[in-house]
């Protein structure tokens, strides 16, 4: 699906850009102990950007039921990137600890997406090898 390929590519770009910013510039602006929080956001954003690209690559191979599950998983991954990684970026920049209360919502989006993608993958049927 074009949507998930685009979302995956955009999120991968953002994860690399913000990861580099965190590694090179952020330490001049926030206490060093908050850098790990920033890095966690960038890592999980990248993992799920790749998950979005995986969904885009495999979507057409899934049966109809599996496609619906994969589509929902993709939207959950995208929401998780915004909520999980976004809240960690905001927490790092602002130091407002209450923003950490939002992060688990994004984590639940990620976990739910992986469960749905697992169920979608289980819906695949294995074809016998062709006899050519």
DSSP file (Angstrom, degrees, kcal/mol; ACC not computed):
  #  RESIDUE AA STRUCTURE BP1 BP2  ACC     N-H-->O    O-->H-N    N-H-->O    O-->H-N    TCO  KAPPA ALPHA  PHI   PSI    X-CA   Y-CA   Z-CA
    1    1 A X     >        0   0    0      0, 0.0     4,-1.9     0, 0.0     3,-0.2   0.000 360.0 360.0 360.0 131.5    0.0    0.0    0.0
    2    2 A X  H  >  +     0   0    0      1,-0.2     4,-2.7     2,-0.2     5,-0.2   0.870 360.0  59.1 -58.8 -40.2    1.3    3.4   -1.0
    3    3 A X  H  > S+     0   0    0      1,-0.2     4,-2.7     2,-0.2    -1,-0.2   0.918 108.9  42.7 -58.4 -46.4    0.1    5.0    2.2
    4    4 A X  H  > S+     0   0    0      2,-0.2     4,-2.5     1,-0.2    -1,-0.2   0.835 112.2  53.5 -75.2 -30.8    2.2    2.7    4.5
    5    5 A X  H  X S+     0   0    0     -4,-1.9     4,-2.6     2,-0.2    -2,-0.2   0.933 113.0  44.6 -64.3 -44.3    5.2    2.9    2.2
    6    6 A X  H  X S+     0   0    0     -4,-2.7     4,-2.8     2,-0.2     5,-0.2   0.938 114.6  47.8 -63.7 -47.5    5.1    6.7    2.4
    7    7 A X  H  X S+     0   0    0     -4,-2.7     4,-2.5    -5,-0.2     5,-0.2   0.899 113.5  49.0 -61.2 -39.9    4.4    6.7    6.2
    8    8 A X  H  X S+     0   0    0     -4,-2.5     4,-2.4     2,-0.2    -2,-0.2   0.931 112.8  46.1 -64.9 -45.8    7.3    4.3    6.7
    9    9 A X  H  X S+     0   0    0     -4,-2.6     4,-2.4     2,-0.2    -2,-0.2   0.913 114.5  47.6 -64.7 -42.5    9.7    6.3    4.5
   10   10 A X  H  X S+     0   0    0     -4,-2.8     4,-2.6     1,-0.2    -2,-0.2   0.933 113.6  47.3 -64.2 -45.6    8.8    9.6    6.2
   11   11 A X  H  X S+     0   0    0     -4,-2.5     4,-2.6    -5,-0.2    -2,-0.2   0.876 111.1  51.6 -65.9 -36.3    9.1    8.1    9.7
   12   12 A X  H  X S+     0   0    0     -4,-2.4     4,-2.3     2,-0.2     5,-0.2   0.932 111.1  48.2 -63.8 -44.8   12.4    6.5    8.9
   13   13 A X  H  X S+     0   0    0     -4,-2.4     4,-2.8     1,-0.2    -2,-0.2   0.942 113.5  47.0 -59.1 -48.3   13.7    9.9    7.6
   14   14 A X  H  X S+     0   0    0     -4,-2.6     4,-3.1     1,-0.2     5,-0.3   0.899 110.8  52.4 -62.6 -41.1   12.4   11.7   10.7
   15   15 A X  H  X S+     0   0    0     -4,-2.6     4,-2.2     2,-0.2    -1,-0.2   0.912 112.6  44.4 -62.5 -42.8   13.9    9.0   13.0
   16   16 A X  H  X S+     0   0    0     -4,-2.3     4,-2.6     2,-0.2     5,-0.2   0.933 115.8  47.5 -66.6 -45.5   17.4    9.3   11.4
   17   17 A X  H  X S+     0   0    0     -4,-2.8     4,-2.3    -5,-0.2    -2,-0.2   0.935 117.0  41.6 -62.5 -46.7   17.2   13.1   11.4
   18   18 A X  H  X S+     0   0    0     -4,-3.1     4,-2.5     2,-0.2    -1,-0.2   0.846 112.9  54.5 -72.7 -31.8   16.1   13.4   15.0
   19   19 A X  H  X S+     0   0    0     -4,-2.2     4,-2.0    -5,-0.3    -2,-0.2   0.924 110.9  45.8 -63.2 -43.5   18.5   10.6   16.0
   20   20 A X  H  X S+     0   0    0     -4,-2.6     4,-2.2     2,-0.2     5,-0.4   0.905 111.7  51.7 -65.3 -41.7   21.4   12.6   14.5
   21   21 A X  H  X>S+     0   0    0     -4,-2.3     4,-2.5     1,-0.2     5,-2.5   0.921 110.9  48.8 -59.4 -43.6   20.1   15.8   16.1
   22   22 A X  H  <5S+     0   0    0     -4,-2.5     5,-0.5     1,-0.2    -1,-0.2   0.874 113.6  46.4 -63.4 -38.1   20.1   14.0   19.4
   23   23 A X  H  <5S+     0   0    0     -4,-2.0    -1,-0.2    -5,-0.1    -2,-0.2   0.819 127.7  22.3 -75.1 -30.9   23.6   12.7   19.0
   24   24 A X  H  <5S+     0   0    0     -4,-2.2    -3,-0.2    -5,-0.1    -2,-0.2   0.779 133.8  16.5-111.0 -32.5   25.2   15.9   17.8
   25   25 A X  T ><5S+     0   0    0     -4,-2.5     3,-1.8    -5,-0.4     4,-0.2   0.756 104.4  71.5-115.7 -34.2   23.3   18.9   18.9
   26   26 A X  G >><S+     0   0    0     -5,-2.5     3,-2.8     1,-0.3     4,-1.8   0.835  86.7  67.6 -61.7 -35.1   20.8   18.1   21.7
   27   27 A X  G 34 S+     0   0    0     -5,-0.5    -1,-0.3     1,-0.3     5,-0.1   0.702  95.3  59.4 -61.4 -16.9   23.4   17.6   24.4
   28   28 A X  G <4 S+     0   0    0     -3,-1.8    -1,-0.3     1,-0.1    -2,-0.2   0.539 115.1  34.1 -82.8  -6.7   24.2   21.3   24.1
   29   29 A X  T <4 S+     0   0    0     -3,-2.8     2,-0.3    -4,-0.2    -2,-0.2   0.625 116.1  38.8-125.1 -20.2   20.6   22.2   25.1
   30   30 A X  S  < S-     0   0    0     -4,-1.8    -1,-0.2     2,-0.0     5,-0.1  -0.923  92.5 -83.2-131.8 157.7   19.2   19.6   27.5
   31   31 A X    >   -     0   0    0     -2,-0.3     3,-2.1    61,-0.2     4,-0.4  -0.325  42.0-120.2 -58.7 141.5   20.7   17.7   30.5
   32   32 A X  G >> S+     0   0    0      1,-0.3     3,-1.5     2,-0.2     4,-0.5   0.781 108.4  66.8 -56.8 -31.8   22.6   14.6   29.4
   33   33 A X  G 34 S+     0   0    0      1,-0.3     4,-0.3     2,-0.2    -1,-0.3   0.708  96.9  55.9 -67.2 -17.0   20.4   12.2   31.4
   34   34 A X  G <> S+     0   0    0     -3,-2.1     4,-1.6     1,-0.2    -1,-0.3   0.561  85.9  80.9 -89.0  -8.1   17.5   13.1   29.0
   35   35 A X  H <> S+     0   0    0     -3,-1.5     4,-2.6    -4,-0.4     5,-0.2   0.882  86.2  57.6 -64.4 -37.7   19.4   12.1   25.9
   36   36 A X  H  X S+     0   0    0     -4,-0.5     4,-2.1    -3,-0.2    -1,-0.2   0.872 103.9  53.0 -61.2 -36.3   18.6    8.4   26.5
   37   37 A X  H  > S+     0   0    0     -4,-0.3     4,-1.8     2,-0.2    -1,-0.2   0.925 109.6  48.3 -63.3 -44.6   14.9    9.3   26.4
   38   38 A X  H  X S+     0   0    0     -4,-1.6     4,-2.2     1,-0.2    -2,-0.2   0.926 110.6  51.2 -59.8 -46.5   15.3   11.0   23.1
   39   39 A X  H  X S+     0   0    0     -4,-2.6     4,-2.7     1,-0.2    -1,-0.2   0.867 105.8  55.1 -62.6 -37.2   17.3    8.0   21.7
   40   40 A X  H  X S+     0   0    0     -4,-2.1     4,-2.5     2,-0.2     5,-0.3   0.923 107.9  50.0 -61.4 -43.6   14.5    5.6   22.8
   41   41 A X  H  X S+     0   0    0     -4,-1.8     4,-2.1     1,-0.2    -2,-0.2   0.927 112.1  46.9 -59.0 -46.2   12.0    7.7   20.8
   42   42 A X  H  X S+     0   0    0     -4,-2.2     4,-2.1     2,-0.2    -2,-0.2   0.896 112.7  49.9 -65.1 -40.5   14.2    7.6   17.7
   43   43 A X  H  X S+     0   0    0     -4,-2.7     4,-2.6     2,-0.2    -2,-0.2   0.952 113.4  43.9 -63.7 -49.5   14.9    3.9   17.9
   44   44 A X  H  X S+     0   0    0     -4,-2.5     4,-2.0     1,-0.2    -1,-0.2   0.848 111.2  54.9 -68.1 -32.4   11.2    2.9   18.3
   45   45 A X  H  X S+     0   0    0     -4,-2.1     4,-1.7    -5,-0.3    -1,-0.2   0.917 110.6  46.4 -63.9 -41.4   10.2    5.3   15.6
   46   46 A X  H  X S+     0   0    0     -4,-2.1     4,-2.3     2,-0.2    -2,-0.2   0.926 109.5  53.4 -67.3 -44.3   12.7    3.6   13.2
   47   47 A X  H  X S+     0   0    0     -4,-2.6     4,-1.5     1,-0.2    -1,-0.2   0.917 114.4  42.2 -55.1 -43.0   11.6    0.1   14.2
   48   48 A X  H  X S+     0   0    0     -4,-2.0     4,-2.0     2,-0.2    -1,-0.2   0.733 107.1  59.9 -83.3 -21.7    8.0    1.0   13.4
   49   49 A X  H  X S+     0   0    0     -4,-1.7     4,-1.9     2,-0.2    -1,-0.2   0.912 108.5  46.8 -63.7 -42.7    8.9    2.8   10.2
   50   50 A X  H  X S+     0   0    0     -4,-2.3     4,-2.3     1,-0.2    -2,-0.2   0.865 108.7  55.2 -66.6 -35.4   10.4   -0.5    9.1
   51   51 A X  H  X S+     0   0    0     -4,-1.5     4,-2.3    -5,-0.2    -1,-0.2   0.896 106.7  50.7 -61.4 -40.5    7.2   -2.2   10.2
   52   52 A X  H  X S+     0   0    0     -4,-2.0     4,-2.2     2,-0.2    -2,-0.2   0.900 110.1  49.1 -63.5 -41.4    5.2    0.1    8.0
   53   53 A X  H  X S+     0   0    0     -4,-1.9     4,-2.2     2,-0.2    -2,-0.2   0.886 109.3  53.1 -66.1 -38.5    7.4   -0.6    5.1
   54   54 A X  H  X S+     0   0    0     -4,-2.3     4,-2.2     2,-0.2     5,-0.2   0.922 108.2  50.1 -60.6 -45.1    7.0   -4.4    5.8
   55   55 A X  H  X S+     0   0    0     -4,-2.3     4,-1.7     1,-0.2    -2,-0.2   0.928 110.6  49.8 -60.1 -44.6    3.2   -4.0    5.8
   56   56 A X  H  < S+     0   0    0     -4,-2.2     4,-0.4     1,-0.2    -1,-0.2   0.893 112.7  47.7 -60.6 -39.9    3.4   -2.1    2.4
   57   57 A X  H  < S+     0   0    0     -4,-2.2    -1,-0.2     1,-0.2    -2,-0.2   0.847 120.9  34.5 -71.4 -34.2    5.6   -4.8    0.9
   58   58 A X  H >X S+     0   0    0     -4,-2.2     3,-1.6    -5,-0.2     4,-0.6   0.572  89.1  96.9 -98.2 -10.3    3.5   -7.8    2.1
   59   59 A X  G >< S+     0   0    0     -4,-1.7     3,-1.5     1,-0.3    -1,-0.1   0.868  82.8  49.6 -51.7 -50.0    0.0   -6.3    1.8
   60   60 A X  G 34 S+     0   0    0     -4,-0.4    -1,-0.3     1,-0.3    -2,-0.1   0.664 105.3  59.6 -68.6 -15.9   -1.0   -7.7   -1.6
   61   61 A X  G <4 S+     0   0    0     -3,-1.6    -1,-0.3    -4,-0.1     2,-0.2   0.586  90.2  89.4 -86.5 -10.8    0.1  -11.2   -0.6
   62   62 A X  S << S-     0   0    0     -3,-1.5    59,-0.1    -4,-0.6    62,-0.1  -0.559  83.2-111.3 -87.2 149.4   -2.4  -11.4    2.3
   63   63 A X     >  -     0   0    0     57,-0.2     4,-2.5    -2,-0.2     5,-0.2  -0.276  44.4 -92.6 -67.1 168.1   -5.9  -12.6    2.0
   64   64 A X  H  > S+     0   0    0      1,-0.2     4,-2.0     2,-0.2     5,-0.2   0.895 128.0  48.5 -52.2 -48.6   -8.7  -10.0    2.4
   65   65 A X  H  > S+     0   0    0      1,-0.2     4,-1.9     2,-0.2    -1,-0.2   0.919 112.3  49.5 -60.0 -43.4   -9.1  -10.7    6.1
   66   66 A X  H  > S+     0   0    0      1,-0.2     4,-2.8     2,-0.2    -1,-0.2   0.850 106.5  56.4 -64.2 -34.5   -5.3  -10.4    6.6
   67   67 A X  H  X S+     0   0    0     -4,-2.5     4,-2.7     2,-0.2    -1,-0.2   0.911 106.2  49.8 -64.2 -41.6   -5.2   -7.2    4.6
   68   68 A X  H  X S+     0   0    0     -4,-2.0     4,-2.2     2,-0.2    -2,-0.2   0.914 112.8  46.8 -62.7 -42.5   -7.7   -5.6    7.0
   69   69 A X  H  X S+     0   0    0     -4,-1.9     4,-2.5     2,-0.2    -2,-0.2   0.918 113.5  48.3 -65.1 -43.0   -5.7   -6.6   10.0
   70   70 A X  H  X S+     0   0    0     -4,-2.8     4,-2.6     2,-0.2    -2,-0.2   0.892 109.6  53.0 -64.8 -39.1   -2.5   -5.4    8.4
   71   71 A X  H  X S+     0   0    0     -4,-2.7     4,-2.1     2,-0.2    -1,-0.2   0.933 111.1  46.0 -61.5 -45.9   -4.1   -2.1    7.5
   72   72 A X  H  X S+     0   0    0     -4,-2.2     4,-2.3     1,-0.2    -2,-0.2   0.906 111.1  53.0 -63.6 -40.9   -5.2   -1.6   11.1
   73   73 A X  H  X S+     0   0    0     -4,-2.5     4,-2.6     1,-0.2    -2,-0.2   0.910 107.4  52.5 -59.5 -41.9   -1.7   -2.6   12.3
   74   74 A X  H  X S+     0   0    0     -4,-2.6     4,-2.5     1,-0.2    -1,-0.2   0.914 109.4  47.5 -61.2 -43.8   -0.2    0.0   10.0
   75   75 A X  H  X S+     0   0    0     -4,-2.1     4,-2.5     1,-0.2    -1,-0.2   0.873 111.6  51.4 -66.7 -35.2   -2.4    2.8   11.4
   76   76 A X  H  X S+     0   0    0     -4,-2.3     4,-2.7     2,-0.2    -2,-0.2   0.905 109.5  49.9 -66.7 -40.4   -1.6    1.7   14.9
   77   77 A X  H  X S+     0   0    0     -4,-2.6     4,-2.2     2,-0.2    -2,-0.2   0.927 112.1  48.3 -61.5 -44.2    2.2    1.8   14.1
   78   78 A X  H  X S+     0   0    0     -4,-2.5     4,-1.7     2,-0.2    -2,-0.2   0.924 113.3  46.7 -63.1 -44.4    1.7    5.3   12.6
   79   79 A X  H  X S+     0   0    0     -4,-2.5     4,-3.1     1,-0.2     5,-0.3   0.910 110.8  53.5 -63.3 -41.2   -0.2    6.5   15.7
   80   80 A X  H  X>S+     0   0    0     -4,-2.7     4,-2.6     1,-0.2     5,-0.9   0.878 104.6  55.0 -61.4 -38.1    2.4    4.9   17.9
   81   81 A X  I  <>S+     0   0    0     -4,-2.2     5,-1.2     3,-0.2     4,-0.4   0.928 114.1  40.8 -60.4 -44.1    5.2    6.8   16.2
   82   82 A X  I  <5S+     0   0    0     -4,-1.7     4,-0.5     3,-0.2     5,-0.3   0.947 124.8  35.1 -68.8 -48.6    3.4   10.1   16.9
   83   83 A X  I  X5S+     0   0    0     -4,-3.1     4,-1.6     3,-0.2    -3,-0.2   0.952 126.0  35.1 -76.1 -49.7    2.3    9.3   20.4
   84   84 A X  I  X5S+     0   0    0     -4,-2.6     4,-1.8    -5,-0.3    -3,-0.2   0.993 129.1  31.1 -69.8 -62.6    5.2    7.2   21.7
   85   85 A X  I  ><S+     0   0    0     -5,-0.9     4,-2.6    -4,-0.4     5,-0.2   0.919 120.1  53.8 -65.0 -42.9    8.1    8.9   20.0
   86   86 A X  H  ><S+     0   0    0     -5,-1.2     4,-2.5    -4,-0.5    -1,-0.2   0.898 108.4  48.8 -59.5 -41.5    6.5   12.3   20.0
   87   87 A X  H  X S+     0   0    0     -4,-1.6     4,-2.5    -5,-0.3    -1,-0.2   0.871 111.7  49.8 -67.9 -34.6    5.9   12.3   23.7
   88   88 A X  H  X S+     0   0    0     -4,-1.8     4,-2.4     2,-0.2    -2,-0.2   0.897 111.4  48.4 -70.0 -38.7    9.5   11.2   24.4
   89   89 A X  H  X S+     0   0    0     -4,-2.6     4,-2.4     2,-0.2     5,-0.2   0.937 114.3  46.2 -62.7 -45.8   10.8   14.0   22.1
   90   90 A X  H  X S+     0   0    0     -4,-2.5     4,-2.6    -5,-0.2     5,-0.4   0.901 112.1  50.9 -64.4 -41.3    8.5   16.5   23.9
   91   91 A X  H  X S+     0   0    0     -4,-2.5     4,-2.7     1,-0.2    -1,-0.2   0.919 111.0  48.9 -61.3 -44.2    9.5   15.2   27.3
   92   92 A X  H  < S+     0   0    0     -4,-2.4    -2,-0.2     1,-0.2    -1,-0.2   0.927 116.4  41.4 -62.2 -45.8   13.2   15.5   26.5
   93   93 A X  H  < S+     0   0    0     -4,-2.4    -2,-0.2    -5,-0.2    -1,-0.2   0.869 127.0  30.4 -71.6 -37.1   12.9   19.0   25.2
   94   94 A X  H  < S-     0   0    0     -4,-2.6    -3,-0.2    -5,-0.2    -2,-0.2   0.789  85.9-140.0 -95.7 -29.7   10.6   20.4   27.8
   95   95 A X     <  +     0   0    0     -4,-2.7     2,-1.0    -5,-0.4    -4,-0.1   0.522  51.6 145.5  77.2   4.3   11.5   18.3   30.9
   96   96 A X    >   -     0   0    0     -6,-0.4     3,-1.6     1,-0.2     4,-0.3  -0.663  35.6-162.6 -79.1 104.7    7.7   18.2   31.7
   97   97 A X  G >  S+     0   0    0     -2,-1.0     3,-2.0     1,-0.3     4,-0.3   0.741  79.0  73.1 -65.8 -25.6    7.5   14.7   33.3
   98   98 A X  G >  S+     0   0    0      1,-0.3     3,-1.8     2,-0.2     4,-0.3   0.762  83.2  71.6 -62.1 -22.9    3.7   14.4   32.9
   99   99 A X  G X> S+     0   0    0     -3,-1.6     3,-1.4     1,-0.3     4,-0.8   0.778  84.3  69.2 -62.5 -24.6    4.3   13.9   29.1
  100  100 A X  H <> S+     0   0    0     -3,-2.0     4,-0.6    -4,-0.3    -1,-0.3   0.710  85.8  68.2 -64.7 -19.8    5.7   10.5   30.1
  101  101 A X  H <4 S+     0   0    0     -3,-1.8    -1,-0.3    -4,-0.3     4,-0.3   0.729  97.5  52.2 -71.4 -21.0    2.1    9.5   31.0
  102  102 A X  H X> S+     0   0    0     -3,-1.4     3,-1.4    -4,-0.3     4,-1.0   0.788  90.9  78.2 -81.9 -30.4    1.2    9.7   27.3
  103  103 A X  H >X S+     0   0    0     -4,-0.8     4,-1.8     1,-0.3     3,-0.6   0.849  85.0  58.4 -52.7 -45.3    4.0    7.4   26.2
  104  104 A X  H 3X S+     0   0    0     -4,-0.6     4,-2.4     1,-0.2    -1,-0.3   0.795  97.9  61.9 -60.3 -25.8    2.4    4.1   27.2
  105  105 A X  H <> S+     0   0    0     -3,-1.4     4,-1.8    -4,-0.3    -1,-0.2   0.931 106.1  45.8 -63.1 -43.3   -0.6    4.9   24.9
  106  106 A X  H <X S+     0   0    0     -4,-1.0     4,-2.3    -3,-0.6    -2,-0.2   0.877 110.1  54.7 -64.5 -37.4    1.8    4.8   22.0
  107  107 A X  H  X S+     0   0    0     -4,-1.8     4,-2.7     1,-0.2    -2,-0.2   0.885 106.2  50.8 -63.0 -38.8    3.4    1.6   23.3
  108  108 A X  H  X S+     0   0    0     -4,-2.4     4,-2.8     2,-0.2     5,-0.2   0.879 107.8  53.9 -66.0 -37.3    0.0    0.0   23.4
  109  109 A X  H  X S+     0   0    0     -4,-1.8     4,-2.4     2,-0.2    -2,-0.2   0.940 110.6  46.7 -59.6 -46.4   -0.5    1.1   19.8
  110  110 A X  H  X S+     0   0    0     -4,-2.3     4,-2.2     2,-0.2    -2,-0.2   0.953 114.5  45.7 -60.2 -50.8    2.8   -0.6   18.9
  111  111 A X  H  X S+     0   0    0     -4,-2.7     4,-2.2     1,-0.2    -2,-0.2   0.913 113.3  49.5 -61.0 -43.9    2.0   -3.8   20.7
  112  112 A X  H  X S+     0   0    0     -4,-2.8     4,-2.5     1,-0.2    -1,-0.2   0.905 109.4  52.9 -62.4 -41.1   -1.5   -4.0   19.3
  113  113 A X  H  X S+     0   0    0     -4,-2.4     4,-2.4    -5,-0.2    -1,-0.2   0.905 108.9  49.0 -60.6 -42.3   -0.2   -3.4   15.8
  114  114 A X  H  X S+     0   0    0     -4,-2.2     4,-2.1     2,-0.2    -1,-0.2   0.884 110.0  51.6 -67.3 -37.0    2.3   -6.3   16.2
  115  115 A X  H  X S+     0   0    0     -4,-2.2     4,-2.3     2,-0.2    -2,-0.2   0.949 112.3  45.9 -62.3 -47.2   -0.5   -8.6   17.5
  116  116 A X  H  X S+     0   0    0     -4,-2.5     4,-2.5     1,-0.2    -2,-0.2   0.887 111.9  51.2 -63.6 -38.6   -2.7   -7.8   14.5
  117  117 A X  H  X S+     0   0    0     -4,-2.4     4,-2.4     2,-0.2    -1,-0.2   0.868 108.8  52.2 -67.1 -34.7    0.3   -8.2   12.1
  118  118 A X  H  X S+     0   0    0     -4,-2.1     4,-2.0     2,-0.2    -2,-0.2   0.925 110.8  46.6 -64.1 -44.8    0.9  -11.6   13.7
  119  119 A X  H  X S+     0   0    0     -4,-2.3     4,-0.8     2,-0.2    -2,-0.2   0.895 112.0  51.6 -64.6 -39.3   -2.7  -12.7   13.1
  120  120 A X  H >< S+     0   0    0     -4,-2.5     3,-0.8     1,-0.2     4,-0.3   0.918 109.5  49.5 -62.7 -42.9   -2.5  -11.3    9.6
  121  121 A X  H >< S+     0   0    0     -4,-2.4     3,-1.4     1,-0.3    -1,-0.2   0.873 105.9  56.8 -64.3 -36.1    0.6  -13.4    8.9
  122  122 A X  H 3< S+     0   0    0     -4,-2.0    -1,-0.3     1,-0.3    -2,-0.2   0.714  96.8  65.2 -67.6 -18.8   -1.0  -16.5   10.3
  123  123 A X  T << S+     0   0    0     -4,-0.8    -1,-0.3    -3,-0.8    -2,-0.2   0.586  78.7 106.7 -80.6  -8.7   -3.8  -16.0    7.8
  124  124 A X    <   -     0   0    0     -3,-1.4     2,-0.4    -4,-0.3   -62,-0.1  -0.435  64.6-142.2 -66.9 141.1   -1.3  -16.7    4.9
  125  125 A X        -     0   0    0     -2,-0.1     2,-0.6     0, 0.0    -2,-0.1  -0.874  11.4-129.0-105.0 142.4   -1.7  -20.0    3.3
  126  126 A X        -     0   0    0     -2,-0.4     2,-0.3     0, 0.0    -2,-0.0  -0.788  20.7-147.4 -91.6 123.1    1.3  -21.9    2.2
  127  127 A X        -     0   0    0     -2,-0.6     3,-0.1     1,-0.1     2,-0.0  -0.662  22.4-109.2 -87.9 143.9    1.2  -23.1   -1.4
  128  128 A X        -     0   0    0     -2,-0.3    -1,-0.1     1,-0.1     3,-0.1  -0.378  48.5 -87.3 -66.1 152.5    2.8  -26.4   -2.3
  129  129 A X        -     0   0    0      1,-0.1    -1,-0.1    -2,-0.0     2,-0.1  -0.288  48.3-107.5 -60.0 144.2    5.9  -25.9   -4.5
  130  130 A X        -     0   0    0      1,-0.1     2,-0.9    -3,-0.1    -1,-0.1  -0.416  20.3-131.6 -72.5 150.6    5.2  -25.7   -8.2
  131  131 A X              0   0    0      1,-0.2    -1,-0.1    -2,-0.1    -2,-0.0  -0.520 360.0 360.0-103.6  65.2    6.2  -28.8  -10.3
  132  132 A X              0   0    0     -2,-0.9    -1,-0.2     0, 0.0    -2,-0.0   0.444 360.0 360.0 -93.3 360.0    8.0  -27.0  -13.1
